[in-house]
Amino acid sequence: QNLQDAYAQVLAIRSVIARGNKDFPSAIAFGEQALQIAPEGNQNLQATISTLLSSAVLEAGDFDEAESLLQSTRKRFSHSGNSFVTFTLLLNASALAIMRGQLHRAHDLNEEALRLTQTKSMERLAFLPKLRLGRIHYFWNQLEIAKELVTTALEQADLEHYTEAVIRGQITLAWIQDAEEQYPQVLQTLAVAEHSAIDHHKHESAQMVKAVRAQSQFWAGEKEAVM
């Protein structure tokens, strides 16, 4: 059983690495293999692998399969007592809801995830649902609430381990500032986001920040800067 645990963990790590490299077919294949090997008696390991697999399927864009995995994992491991697994499942489900335009459902799932972070062991992750809630309130044009949530979340954020989530939060803050017609602050926020991306070797995120800046410059009439 110890060997099975170890091998399943190795496959799970390979799945995470493949997902980080945007190789989603490999990430899904490694996750499925890990789930098959993980011993039935180790519910925490099975729950963790199922959660990782749902993340890979979600990022690959297979929404129906992702929803099926999320529902089955949450139902099967709802009594496992693993707060981190539950938290991650809630975040994945909220991401899926946003992709399907179900903002009210996404809001409720993030509120549930935020409540989980009230325990001492989880409080360092509170910034993640706050960033998502801030973006939802921005979509609802509730700019004051959105700005407070995003600003607080960015102050608490773990940039080292959650670089891409933080950069998305900085982009959300720039959108809010743009809606408030604070153009100089928009450029400053995006400059910070781009430096974060470059410093942490997140090249796709850096390109995304540049695209947002170009859009803001276009609406500001700075066509030469856009070109």
Protein Blocks (a to p, Z undefined) as FASTA:
>chain_A
ZZmmmmmmmmmmmmmmmmmnopaklmmmmmmmmmmmpcfklmmlmmmmmmmmmmmmmmno
paklmmmmmmmmmmmmmmnopaklmmmmmmmmmmmmmmnopaklmmmmmmmmmmmmmpmk
lmmmmmmmmmmmmmmmmmnopaklmmmmmmmmmmmpcfklmmmmmmmmmmmmmmmmmmno
paklmmmmmmmmmmmmmmnopaklmmmmmmmmmmmmmmnopamlmZZ
